[in-house]
Amino acid sequence: MTEFAKETSDQTNRVAEDIAALKEDVAALIRQMKEIARREAGRVSQDAADTISERAADVYETVSETGRRSADRISAQVEDKPVTSLLLAFAAGFVFSKIMTR
């Protein structure tokens, strides 16, 4: 083999080795990126779940407080006007029973 052919062959082999190493590096980089994406997706999912949980707790607290206030108001009205409250409850029950029997 001539010196030129040998040098060209050596350079070709080194380029091929460099390309193979580059392929391995790219494959390793892709694996790392996938792992990072998985971890970030898990973190983002956990953050979203935490946010939803906090908002649900806030909504529950608001609804509970509104329900308590409504119950207090109804209770106060029943204490203030027991006969009127009894008649209203009777009328509401009567209307409801008529609607349900149809």
Stockholm file with secondary structure:
# STOCKHOLM 1.0

chainA/1-102         MTEFAKETSDQTNRVAEDIAALKEDVAALIRQMKEIARREAGRVSQDAADTISERAADVYETVSETGRRSADRISAQVEDKPVTSLLLAFAAGFVFSKIMTR
#=GR chainA/1-102 SS CCHHHHHHHHHHHHHHHHHHHHHHHHHHHHHHHHHHHHHHHHHHHHHHHHHHHHHHHHHHHHHHHHHHHHHHHHHHHHHHCHHHHHHHHHHHHHHHHHHHTC
#=GC SS_cons         CCHHHHHHHHHHHHHHHHHHHHHHHHHHHHHHHHHHHHHHHHHHHHHHHHHHHHHHHHHHHHHHHHHHHHHHHHHHHHHHCHHHHHHHHHHHHHHHHHHHTC
//
